[in-house]
């Protein structure tokens, strides 16, 4: 009998020992899943700031329509404000500078005459939309592409069953546009005004430019919401199929088919170090290369207090150069909230037009075990690692390249997993 009990006890103990690794594995999986959920939650607050929209009304009926629209737009990240027309007129300058969308619910003539003295540039002015108080017509007036007026016009009209009135040539011909492509990518490009005019015109003539996407970014870029619509009229390059030298040289005999453009979407600093460097070998008087650098990467930053701005700037550029990453591709930097007023970080963000997000130590602590720890950093900040956990949150754990650590500065580079500008 004793022997039997011993065998049963040994069997149960063996089962317990076998179950323990599985229990630990399940605990780890659950913790990883929880971290992923928390990362996405923090990221959504950090990266996707609400856009500001003002509804300007004149009558009780137009005010009621604006109130309905605010309720109907709860599915979109909008900070909406309701403004009586006379109150708007008192602070037009502020609204033109601070708001993304101005929606006038009144006669178009009133709206246009009011804002005319404040209109400056299609690349800096807010989107301006006009609609009647019955919601029959919703009209895109200013900033159709770059400010997003056309897209917002369609959105509002869809919400109330109205008629979207859009007059932009590429849109009504169901074509993409160069400036819309730049906006979609959040890209940096020189001479956007001239290039938009040139290539939007060529798209409408059926002679749209070629478009090539860096293989490292291809899956991410083609996953952009509305991507296919954005590139209608462009010619997609498949580097395994198309012989650009042949096509360009063959068509160059036709004087109507000159000034070919190849739009290269890449975050690389030195194209010659990439597999698509050959694209730049075909550049001649008939072919123009346009680089679009999408804001697709993030930086985690840790540094000593009162680090000199030029020292941090030099460290960042040295680090990115070593990774062959263009600084123009940085969309956001992250650090611990103790660095919220660190002049070097703020100066870098201002210089490169980069967003910033600062995390509390209890947000970073969940990720410190994943990366190299520092007792000194722990003593100062309450968490043993700053740069990599900050980067981890911003890019959902998609860190790329080795971290930089020198002279009291630590940098970590990451790339967004999902595109949702």
The 8 nearest C-alpha neighbors of each residue, nearest first, counted from 0:
[[1, 3, 2, 4, 5, 6, 7, 8],
 [2, 0, 4, 3, 5, 6, 7, 8],
 [1, 3, 5, 0, 4, 6, 7, 8],
 [4, 2, 0, 6, 1, 5, 7, 8],
 [5, 3, 7, 1, 6, 2, 8, 0],
 [4, 6, 8, 2, 3, 7, 9, 1],
 [5, 7, 9, 3, 4, 8, 10, 2],
 [8, 6, 10, 4, 5, 9, 11, 3],
 [9, 7, 5, 11, 10, 6, 12, 4],
 [10, 8, 12, 6, 11, 7, 13, 5],
 [11, 9, 7, 13, 8, 12, 6, 14],
 [10, 12, 14, 8, 13, 9, 7, 15],
 [11, 13, 15, 9, 14, 10, 8, 16],
 [12, 14, 16, 10, 15, 11, 9, 17],
 [13, 15, 11, 17, 12, 16, 18, 10],
 [16, 14, 12, 18, 13, 17, 11, 19],
 [17, 15, 13, 19, 18, 14, 12, 20],
 [18, 16, 14, 15, 19, 13, 20, 21],
 [17, 19, 15, 21, 16, 20, 14, 22],
 [18, 20, 22, 16, 21, 17, 23, 15],
 [21, 19, 23, 22, 18, 24, 17, 16],
 [20, 22, 24, 18, 19, 23, 25, 17],
 [23, 21, 19, 25, 24, 20, 26, 18],
 [22, 24, 26, 20, 21, 25, 27, 19],
 [25, 23, 21, 27, 22, 26, 20, 28],
 [24, 26, 28, 22, 27, 23, 29, 21],
 [27, 25, 23, 29, 24, 28, 30, 22],
 [28, 26, 30, 24, 25, 29, 31, 23],
 [29, 27, 25, 31, 30, 26, 32, 24],
 [28, 30, 32, 26, 31, 27, 25, 33],
 [29, 31, 33, 27, 32, 28, 26, 34],
 [32, 30, 34, 28, 29, 33, 27, 35],
 [31, 33, 29, 35, 30, 34, 28, 36],
 [34, 32, 30, 36, 35, 31, 29, 37],
 [35, 33, 31, 37, 32, 36, 38, 30],
 [34, 36, 32, 38, 33, 37, 31, 39],
 [37, 35, 33, 39, 34, 38, 40, 32],
 [36, 38, 40, 34, 35, 39, 41, 33],
 [39, 37, 35, 41, 392, 40, 36, 42],
 [40, 38, 42, 36, 37, 41, 43, 35],
 [39, 41, 37, 43, 38, 42, 36, 44],
 [42, 40, 38, 44, 43, 39, 37, 45],
 [43, 41, 45, 39, 44, 40, 393, 46],
 [42, 44, 40, 41, 45, 47, 46, 39],
 [43, 45, 41, 42, 46, 47, 40, 48],
 [46, 44, 42, 43, 356, 47, 41, 48],
 [47, 45, 43, 42, 44, 48, 393, 331],
 [46, 48, 43, 44, 45, 49, 420, 42],
 [47, 49, 46, 50, 44, 45, 76, 43],
 [50, 48, 76, 77, 78, 47, 51, 75],
 [49, 51, 77, 78, 99, 76, 48, 52],
 [52, 50, 78, 98, 99, 77, 79, 100],
 [51, 53, 100, 79, 101, 99, 98, 78],
 [52, 54, 80, 101, 79, 81, 102, 55],
 [55, 53, 102, 81, 82, 103, 65, 80],
 [54, 56, 82, 103, 84, 83, 102, 104],
 [57, 55, 104, 83, 61, 62, 84, 58],
 [58, 56, 84, 83, 61, 105, 59, 55],
 [59, 57, 61, 60, 56, 62, 132, 105],
 [58, 60, 62, 61, 63, 57, 56, 64],
 [59, 61, 63, 58, 62, 132, 64, 133],
 [62, 60, 132, 64, 58, 63, 56, 59],
 [61, 63, 59, 65, 60, 64, 56, 58],
 [62, 64, 60, 66, 61, 65, 59, 67],
 [65, 63, 61, 67, 62, 66, 68, 60],
 [66, 64, 68, 62, 67, 63, 54, 61],
 [65, 67, 63, 69, 68, 64, 62, 70],
 [68, 66, 64, 70, 65, 69, 71, 63],
 [69, 67, 71, 65, 70, 66, 72, 64],
 [68, 70, 66, 72, 67, 71, 65, 79],
 [69, 71, 67, 68, 72, 73, 66, 65],
 [72, 70, 68, 69, 73, 67, 158, 74],
 [73, 71, 69, 74, 70, 75, 68, 77],
 [72, 74, 75, 71, 70, 69, 76, 77],
 [75, 73, 72, 76, 71, 77, 70, 69],
 [74, 76, 73, 72, 77, 49, 50, 71],
 [77, 75, 49, 50, 78, 74, 73, 48],
 [78, 76, 50, 49, 79, 75, 51, 52],
 [77, 79, 51, 50, 49, 52, 80, 76],
 [80, 78, 52, 53, 77, 51, 69, 81],
 [81, 79, 53, 54, 52, 82, 78, 51],
 [80, 82, 54, 53, 55, 79, 83, 65],
 [83, 81, 55, 54, 84, 87, 56, 80],
 [82, 84, 56, 86, 85, 55, 57, 87],
 [83, 85, 87, 86, 55, 56, 57, 82],
 [86, 84, 88, 87, 83, 89, 82, 57],
 [87, 85, 89, 83, 88, 84, 82, 90],
 [86, 88, 84, 85, 89, 90, 91, 82],
 [89, 87, 85, 91, 86, 90, 84, 113],
 [88, 90, 86, 87, 91, 85, 92, 84],
 [91, 89, 88, 92, 93, 87, 94, 86],
 [92, 90, 94, 88, 93, 87, 95, 89],
 [93, 91, 95, 90, 94, 96, 117, 89],
 [94, 92, 96, 95, 91, 90, 97, 98],
 [93, 95, 97, 91, 98, 96, 92, 90],
 [96, 94, 92, 93, 97, 98, 91, 125],
 [95, 97, 93, 94, 98, 92, 124, 125],
 [96, 98, 94, 93, 95, 99, 51, 125],
 [99, 97, 51, 94, 100, 52, 95, 96],
 [98, 100, 125, 51, 52, 50, 126, 97],
 [101, 99, 52, 126, 125, 98, 127, 53],
 [100, 102, 127, 53, 52, 126, 128, 54],
 [101, 103, 128, 54, 129, 127, 53, 55],
 [104, 102, 129, 55, 105, 54, 128, 130],
 [103, 105, 130, 56, 131, 132, 61, 129],
 [106, 104, 131, 103, 130, 107, 132, 57],
 [105, 107, 108, 109, 131, 110, 104, 130],
 [106, 108, 110, 109, 129, 111, 105, 130],
 [109, 107, 111, 110, 106, 112, 113, 105],
 [110, 108, 107, 112, 106, 111, 113, 105],
 [109, 111, 107, 113, 108, 112, 114, 103],
 [112, 110, 108, 113, 114, 109, 115, 107],
 [113, 111, 115, 109, 110, 114, 108, 116],
 [112, 114, 110, 111, 115, 109, 116, 88],
 [113, 115, 111, 117, 112, 116, 110, 118],
 [114, 116, 112, 117, 118, 111, 113, 110],
 [117, 115, 114, 118, 113, 112, 119, 111],
 [118, 116, 114, 115, 119, 92, 95, 91],
 [119, 117, 115, 116, 120, 114, 124, 121],
 [120, 118, 117, 124, 121, 123, 116, 122],
 [119, 121, 122, 123, 124, 118, 142, 125],
 [122, 120, 124, 142, 123, 119, 145, 141],
 [121, 123, 120, 145, 124, 146, 142, 192],
 [122, 124, 120, 121, 125, 119, 146, 145],
 [125, 123, 121, 120, 122, 119, 126, 118],
 [126, 124, 99, 100, 146, 127, 95, 98],
 [125, 127, 100, 142, 148, 146, 141, 147],
 [126, 128, 141, 101, 140, 102, 100, 125],
 [129, 127, 102, 139, 140, 138, 103, 101],
 [128, 130, 103, 138, 102, 104, 107, 137],
 [131, 129, 137, 104, 136, 138, 134, 105],
 [130, 132, 105, 134, 104, 133, 136, 135],
 [131, 133, 61, 134, 104, 60, 105, 130],
 [134, 132, 135, 131, 61, 64, 60, 136],
 [133, 135, 131, 132, 161, 136, 130, 159],
 [134, 136, 161, 133, 162, 131, 137, 130],
 [137, 135, 162, 130, 161, 134, 163, 131],
 [136, 138, 130, 163, 164, 162, 129, 152],
 [139, 137, 164, 129, 128, 130, 140, 163],
 [138, 140, 128, 148, 165, 149, 152, 141],
 [139, 141, 128, 127, 138, 129, 142, 143],
 [142, 140, 127, 126, 143, 139, 148, 128],
 [143, 141, 146, 126, 148, 121, 144, 145],
 [144, 142, 148, 149, 147, 141, 146, 145],
 [143, 145, 147, 179, 142, 146, 149, 148],
 [144, 146, 147, 142, 182, 122, 179, 143],
 [147, 145, 142, 126, 144, 125, 148, 143],
 [146, 148, 144, 143, 150, 145, 149, 126],
 [149, 147, 143, 126, 151, 142, 150, 139],
 [150, 148, 143, 152, 151, 147, 139, 153],
 [149, 151, 153, 152, 147, 148, 154, 143],
 [152, 150, 154, 148, 153, 149, 155, 147],
 [153, 151, 149, 155, 154, 150, 148, 139],
 [152, 154, 156, 150, 151, 163, 155, 157],
 [153, 155, 151, 157, 152, 156, 150, 158],
 [156, 154, 158, 152, 157, 153, 151, 159],
 [157, 155, 161, 153, 158, 159, 163, 154],
 [156, 158, 160, 154, 155, 159, 153, 161],
 [157, 159, 155, 156, 160, 154, 71, 68],
 [160, 158, 156, 161, 157, 155, 134, 68],
 [161, 159, 157, 156, 158, 162, 135, 134],
 [162, 160, 156, 135, 159, 136, 134, 163],
 [161, 163, 136, 156, 135, 137, 164, 160],
 [164, 162, 137, 153, 156, 152, 138, 136],
 [163, 165, 138, 137, 162, 139, 166, 136],
 [166, 164, 139, 167, 163, 149, 138, 171],
 [165, 167, 168, 164, 171, 170, 139, 140],
 [168, 166, 170, 169, 165, 171, 143, 149],
 [169, 167, 171, 170, 166, 172, 203, 174],
 [168, 170, 174, 172, 171, 167, 173, 175],
 [171, 169, 173, 172, 167, 168, 174, 175],
 [170, 172, 173, 168, 169, 167, 166, 165],
 [171, 173, 169, 170, 174, 168, 203, 167],
 [174, 172, 170, 171, 169, 175, 231, 228],
 [175, 173, 169, 231, 172, 232, 170, 176],
 [174, 176, 229, 231, 230, 232, 228, 169],
 [177, 175, 179, 199, 178, 180, 169, 174],
 [176, 178, 180, 195, 179, 199, 198, 181],
 [179, 177, 181, 180, 195, 176, 182, 145],
 [180, 178, 182, 176, 144, 181, 177, 183],
 [179, 181, 177, 183, 178, 182, 229, 176],
 [182, 180, 178, 186, 184, 179, 183, 185],
 [181, 183, 185, 179, 180, 184, 145, 178],
 [184, 182, 180, 181, 185, 179, 420, 186],
 [185, 183, 186, 293, 181, 182, 180, 294],
 [186, 184, 182, 294, 183, 293, 181, 187],
 [187, 185, 293, 184, 292, 181, 291, 294],
 [186, 188, 292, 291, 327, 293, 185, 189],
 [189, 187, 291, 191, 186, 190, 290, 292],
 [188, 190, 191, 187, 194, 192, 290, 289],
 [191, 189, 192, 193, 194, 188, 195, 187],
 [190, 192, 194, 189, 193, 195, 188, 178],
 [193, 191, 195, 190, 194, 196, 178, 122],
 [194, 192, 196, 195, 190, 191, 197, 198],
 [193, 195, 197, 191, 196, 192, 198, 190],
 [196, 194, 177, 192, 197, 198, 178, 193],
 [195, 197, 193, 194, 199, 198, 200, 192],
 [196, 198, 194, 200, 195, 199, 193, 201],
 [199, 197, 201, 200, 195, 196, 194, 202],
 [200, 198, 202, 176, 201, 196, 195, 197],
 [199, 201, 198, 203, 197, 202, 196, 204],
 [200, 202, 198, 206, 204, 207, 203, 199],
 [203, 201, 207, 199, 205, 204, 206, 232],
 [202, 204, 200, 201, 205, 199, 169, 206],
 [205, 203, 201, 202, 206, 200, 207, 199],
 [204, 206, 202, 203, 207, 201, 232, 233],
 [207, 205, 201, 202, 204, 208, 256, 203],
 [206, 208, 202, 233, 201, 232, 205, 234],
 [209, 207, 260, 233, 261, 234, 259, 210],
 [210, 208, 234, 261, 233, 235, 262, 260],
 [209, 211, 262, 235, 261, 236, 234, 263],
 [210, 212, 263, 236, 262, 264, 235, 213],
 [213, 211, 264, 217, 263, 214, 265, 210],
 [212, 214, 265, 216, 215, 264, 217, 211],
 [215, 213, 217, 216, 212, 218, 265, 275],
 [216, 214, 213, 217, 218, 212, 265, 219],
 [217, 215, 214, 213, 219, 218, 220, 212],
 [216, 218, 214, 220, 219, 212, 215, 213],
 [219, 217, 221, 220, 216, 222, 215, 214],
 [218, 220, 222, 216, 217, 221, 417, 418],
 [221, 219, 217, 222, 223, 218, 216, 418],
 [220, 222, 223, 218, 219, 226, 217, 227],
 [221, 223, 220, 219, 224, 218, 226, 418],
 [224, 222, 226, 221, 220, 418, 225, 419],
 [223, 225, 226, 222, 419, 418, 221, 227],
 [224, 226, 228, 227, 223, 229, 222, 183],
 [227, 225, 229, 223, 228, 224, 221, 230],
 [228, 226, 229, 230, 225, 231, 221, 224],
 [227, 229, 226, 225, 231, 230, 175, 174],
 [230, 228, 175, 226, 227, 231, 180, 225],
 [231, 229, 175, 233, 228, 227, 232, 226],
 [230, 232, 175, 174, 228, 233, 229, 227],
 [231, 233, 202, 207, 174, 230, 175, 234],
 [234, 232, 207, 230, 208, 231, 209, 235],
 [235, 233, 209, 210, 208, 236, 207, 232],
 [234, 236, 210, 209, 233, 211, 237, 230],
 [237, 235, 211, 210, 238, 234, 209, 241],
 [236, 238, 239, 240, 241, 235, 211, 212],
 [237, 239, 240, 236, 241, 242, 275, 211],
 [238, 240, 237, 241, 242, 236, 243, 275],
 [241, 239, 237, 238, 242, 236, 243, 235],
 [240, 242, 243, 237, 238, 239, 236, 246],
 [243, 241, 245, 244, 246, 240, 238, 239],
 [242, 244, 246, 245, 241, 247, 281, 248],
 [245, 243, 247, 242, 246, 248, 281, 249],
 [244, 246, 248, 243, 242, 247, 249, 250],
 [247, 245, 243, 249, 248, 244, 250, 242],
 [246, 248, 250, 249, 244, 245, 251, 243],
 [249, 247, 251, 245, 250, 246, 244, 252],
 [248, 250, 246, 247, 251, 245, 252, 244],
 [251, 249, 247, 252, 253, 248, 246, 256],
 [250, 252, 248, 253, 249, 247, 257, 256],
 [253, 251, 250, 254, 249, 248, 256, 257],
 [252, 254, 251, 255, 256, 250, 257, 249],
 [253, 255, 256, 257, 252, 251, 250, 258],
 [256, 254, 253, 257, 251, 252, 250, 258],
 [257, 255, 254, 253, 251, 250, 258, 206],
 [256, 258, 285, 259, 254, 255, 251, 253],
 [257, 259, 285, 286, 260, 287, 256, 284],
 [260, 258, 286, 257, 285, 287, 208, 261],
 [259, 261, 287, 208, 286, 288, 209, 262],
 [260, 262, 209, 288, 210, 208, 289, 287],
 [261, 263, 210, 289, 290, 209, 211, 288],
 [262, 264, 211, 290, 212, 291, 210, 289],
 [265, 263, 212, 291, 213, 292, 290, 211],
 [264, 266, 213, 292, 267, 263, 291, 212],
 [265, 267, 292, 325, 328, 324, 293, 268],
 [268, 266, 324, 325, 265, 323, 269, 270],
 [267, 269, 325, 324, 323, 270, 266, 320],
 [270, 268, 271, 267, 272, 323, 273, 324],
 [269, 271, 272, 273, 276, 267, 268, 275],
 [272, 270, 276, 269, 273, 275, 274, 277],
 [271, 273, 270, 269, 276, 274, 323, 275],
 [274, 272, 270, 275, 271, 276, 269, 267],
 [273, 275, 276, 272, 277, 271, 270, 214],
 [276, 274, 277, 273, 278, 270, 213, 271],
 [277, 275, 271, 278, 270, 273, 274, 279],
 [276, 278, 280, 275, 279, 281, 274, 271],
 [279, 277, 276, 280, 275, 281, 282, 288],
 [278, 280, 277, 281, 282, 276, 288, 275],
 [279, 281, 277, 278, 282, 276, 283, 244],
 [282, 280, 279, 278, 283, 244, 277, 286],
 [281, 283, 286, 279, 280, 287, 288, 284],
 [284, 282, 286, 285, 281, 287, 280, 258],
 [283, 285, 286, 282, 258, 287, 257, 259],
 [286, 284, 258, 283, 257, 259, 251, 287],
 [285, 287, 259, 283, 282, 258, 260, 284],
 [286, 288, 260, 259, 282, 261, 289, 258],
 [287, 289, 261, 260, 262, 290, 286, 282],
 [290, 288, 262, 261, 263, 287, 291, 260],
 [289, 291, 263, 262, 264, 292, 288, 188],
 [290, 292, 264, 188, 186, 263, 187, 293],
 [291, 293, 186, 266, 187, 265, 328, 264],
 [294, 292, 186, 184, 295, 328, 185, 291],
 [295, 293, 328, 330, 329, 185, 186, 296],
 [294, 296, 293, 328, 415, 414, 330, 329],
 [297, 295, 414, 329, 413, 328, 330, 294],
 [298, 296, 331, 413, 329, 332, 330, 412],
 [299, 297, 332, 412, 411, 390, 300, 333],
 [298, 300, 386, 390, 333, 411, 389, 410],
 [301, 299, 386, 410, 334, 409, 333, 298],
 [300, 302, 409, 386, 385, 408, 334, 410],
 [303, 301, 408, 407, 409, 304, 300, 306],
 [304, 302, 407, 306, 305, 408, 301, 406],
 [303, 305, 306, 302, 341, 338, 307, 407],
 [306, 304, 307, 303, 341, 342, 343, 302],
 [305, 307, 304, 303, 343, 308, 302, 311],
 [306, 308, 310, 309, 343, 305, 311, 342],
 [309, 307, 343, 311, 310, 312, 306, 346],
 [308, 310, 312, 311, 307, 313, 343, 314],
 [309, 311, 313, 307, 308, 312, 314, 306],
 [312, 310, 314, 308, 313, 309, 315, 343],
 [311, 313, 309, 315, 314, 310, 308, 316],
 [312, 314, 310, 316, 311, 315, 309, 317],
 [315, 313, 311, 317, 312, 316, 318, 310],
 [316, 314, 318, 312, 317, 313, 319, 311],
 [315, 317, 319, 313, 318, 314, 320, 312],
 [318, 316, 314, 320, 315, 319, 313, 321],
 [317, 319, 315, 321, 316, 320, 314, 403],
 [320, 318, 322, 324, 316, 321, 317, 323],
 [319, 321, 323, 317, 322, 318, 316, 324],
 [320, 322, 318, 319, 323, 317, 324, 316],
 [321, 323, 319, 320, 324, 318, 400, 401],
 [324, 322, 320, 268, 321, 267, 319, 269],
 [323, 325, 267, 268, 319, 322, 266, 320],
 [326, 324, 268, 327, 267, 266, 328, 323],
 [325, 327, 328, 329, 324, 319, 316, 268],
 [328, 326, 325, 329, 292, 187, 294, 351],
 [329, 327, 294, 326, 293, 325, 266, 295],
 [330, 328, 296, 297, 294, 327, 326, 331],
 [331, 329, 294, 353, 297, 296, 295, 328],
 [332, 330, 354, 297, 355, 353, 329, 298],
 [333, 331, 298, 355, 297, 299, 354, 356],
 [332, 334, 299, 356, 389, 357, 355, 300],
 [335, 333, 357, 300, 389, 299, 358, 386],
 [334, 336, 358, 357, 337, 338, 359, 385],
 [335, 337, 357, 358, 339, 338, 359, 334],
 [336, 338, 335, 339, 380, 340, 357, 359],
 [339, 337, 341, 336, 340, 335, 334, 357],
 [338, 340, 336, 337, 341, 357, 335, 334],
 [339, 341, 338, 342, 345, 337, 344, 336],
 [342, 340, 338, 343, 344, 339, 345, 305],
 [341, 343, 345, 344, 346, 340, 308, 305],
 [344, 342, 308, 346, 345, 341, 307, 306],
 [345, 343, 347, 346, 342, 341, 348, 308],
 [344, 346, 342, 348, 347, 343, 349, 341],
 [347, 345, 349, 343, 348, 344, 342, 350],
 [346, 348, 350, 344, 349, 345, 351, 343],
 [349, 347, 353, 345, 351, 346, 352, 350],
 [348, 350, 346, 352, 347, 351, 345, 353],
 [349, 351, 347, 348, 352, 346, 353, 345],
 [350, 352, 348, 353, 349, 347, 327, 326],
 [353, 351, 349, 348, 350, 354, 347, 330],
 [352, 354, 348, 351, 331, 330, 349, 355],
 [355, 353, 331, 330, 348, 332, 352, 356],
 [356, 354, 332, 331, 333, 353, 357, 348],
 [355, 357, 333, 45, 332, 358, 334, 354],
 [358, 356, 336, 334, 335, 333, 339, 355],
 [357, 359, 335, 336, 362, 334, 360, 356],
 [358, 360, 362, 336, 361, 335, 363, 357],
 [359, 361, 363, 362, 382, 364, 381, 358],
 [360, 362, 364, 359, 363, 365, 382, 358],
 [361, 363, 360, 359, 364, 358, 365, 366],
 [364, 362, 360, 365, 361, 388, 366, 367],
 [363, 365, 367, 361, 366, 362, 382, 360],
 [366, 364, 363, 367, 362, 361, 34, 368],
 [367, 365, 364, 388, 368, 369, 363, 370],
 [366, 368, 364, 369, 384, 370, 365, 383],
 [369, 367, 366, 370, 365, 372, 371, 364],
 [370, 368, 367, 366, 371, 388, 365, 387],
 [371, 369, 368, 367, 372, 387, 384, 366],
 [370, 372, 373, 384, 369, 368, 367, 383],
 [373, 371, 383, 384, 370, 374, 367, 368],
 [372, 374, 383, 376, 375, 377, 384, 371],
 [373, 375, 377, 376, 383, 378, 372, 382],
 [376, 374, 378, 377, 373, 379, 383, 380],
 [375, 377, 379, 383, 373, 378, 374, 380],
 [376, 378, 383, 382, 381, 374, 375, 380],
 [379, 377, 375, 376, 381, 380, 374, 382],
 [378, 380, 376, 377, 381, 375, 382, 374],
 [381, 379, 377, 382, 376, 378, 360, 337],
 [380, 382, 377, 378, 379, 360, 383, 376],
 [383, 381, 377, 380, 384, 364, 360, 376],
 [382, 384, 377, 372, 373, 376, 374, 367],
 [385, 383, 372, 367, 382, 386, 373, 376],
 [384, 386, 388, 301, 387, 389, 334, 335],
 [387, 385, 299, 300, 301, 389, 410, 411],
 [386, 388, 390, 389, 411, 385, 299, 391],
 [387, 389, 391, 390, 366, 363, 385, 386],
 [390, 388, 299, 333, 386, 391, 387, 392],
 [389, 391, 299, 387, 393, 388, 392, 298],
 [392, 390, 396, 388, 389, 395, 394, 393],
 [393, 391, 395, 38, 389, 390, 394, 42],
 [392, 394, 390, 391, 42, 395, 389, 297],
 [393, 395, 415, 397, 396, 391, 414, 392],
 [396, 394, 392, 391, 397, 393, 38, 39],
 [395, 397, 391, 394, 398, 392, 390, 413],
 [398, 396, 394, 413, 395, 414, 399, 416],
 [399, 397, 413, 396, 412, 414, 391, 400],
 [400, 398, 413, 412, 397, 401, 414, 411],
 [399, 401, 402, 412, 322, 398, 413, 411],
 [402, 400, 403, 399, 411, 412, 322, 398],
 [401, 403, 411, 410, 404, 400, 412, 409],
 [404, 402, 410, 409, 318, 411, 405, 401],
 [403, 405, 409, 408, 402, 410, 406, 407],
 [404, 406, 408, 407, 403, 409, 314, 410],
 [407, 405, 408, 404, 409, 302, 303, 314],
 [406, 408, 302, 303, 405, 409, 404, 301],
 [409, 407, 302, 405, 406, 404, 301, 410],
 [410, 408, 404, 301, 403, 300, 386, 302],
 [411, 409, 403, 300, 402, 299, 386, 301],
 [410, 412, 402, 299, 387, 298, 386, 390],
 [413, 411, 298, 399, 398, 297, 299, 400],
 [412, 414, 398, 399, 297, 397, 296, 394],
 [415, 413, 296, 394, 397, 295, 297, 416],
 [414, 416, 394, 417, 295, 296, 413, 397],
 [417, 415, 394, 414, 397, 395, 418, 219],
 [418, 416, 415, 419, 219, 222, 223, 394],
 [417, 419, 223, 420, 219, 415, 416, 222],
 [420, 418, 417, 223, 224, 47, 46, 222],
 [419, 418, 47, 183, 185, 184, 46, 223]]
